[in-house]
């Protein structure tokens, strides 16, 4: 199980960055899961056409192109944590 940070809004809503470790907690009641970004394969011309991964936040910035999906997911999680918890 990975470390999970949670926040409670003024309305009493529980906020978290989704991962499968939360499934048991989510199954205890009502949950609304909202997409925050898209992590998808891309072709970046500045990287000589190699297949890379891009992270585009919904209604937000393009975080960039990454050489692996794991690197893209880590950047996505870091960005979201800073927005939610800092």
N, C-alpha and C positions, 0 to 999 in steps of 0.2 A: 504494500500500500504506500502511495506517495504522500508527501506532505500536502495538506490542503488548507488554504486560508479561506475564512468566511467573514462576511460583514453583515451586520443587521442594519437595515435602513430605518429611518425615522418612522416609517409606516409598519415596521415589524417584519418586513420581507427579508429573507435570507439571500444574500448575494454570494456567488462563488463562480470560479472559472471551472466549467464542466470538465470532469473526467469520469471514467467508469467507476472509480472508487466511490463516487457519490450515489451510485444506483440504489443502494439499500436505504439511504436517507431519503432520496427522492420518492421511493416507493411507500414511504410512511404517510404521505399526504399529497396535496396538490402541488404540482411544479409547472412552471412556465420556463421553457428553455428557449433562449433567443440567440440567433446566430450573430456573432460579433465580427467575424472575418471570414475570408476565403483563403485557404492555403491550397494552391493549385500548381500543376506543372506549367512552365512557361518557356518560351524561347527568348532569350535576352541577347540582342545583337552585340552589346558591349562585351559579352562573354563568348564570342565566336560561335554563336548558334548552339552551344551545348544545352542540353535539357537541364533546367533549373527549377526551383520552386519559388513562387512569389507569395507574399502575404499582403492582402488588401483588406484593410479594415472596412466594415460597413459604415458608410457615412464618415469615413476618416482617411488617414493617409495610407499610401502604399509603403509598407515597411521595407520593401526591397526584394532582391532576388538572392536565394540561398542555394548552396551547392547540394544540400540534402534536405529531405522532408523533415527529419529530426531537427535540423538547425532552424528551419522555418517555423516549426511548432514551438521551439524554445523561444524564438524571438516574439512570436505571437503571445505566448504566455507571459513573458516579461513585460511587454507593452500593456496587456490587459491588467496585470497585477498593479502596475504603476497607476493606471487610470482608476482602478477600483479601491485600492488599499492605501495609496500614498497621499 
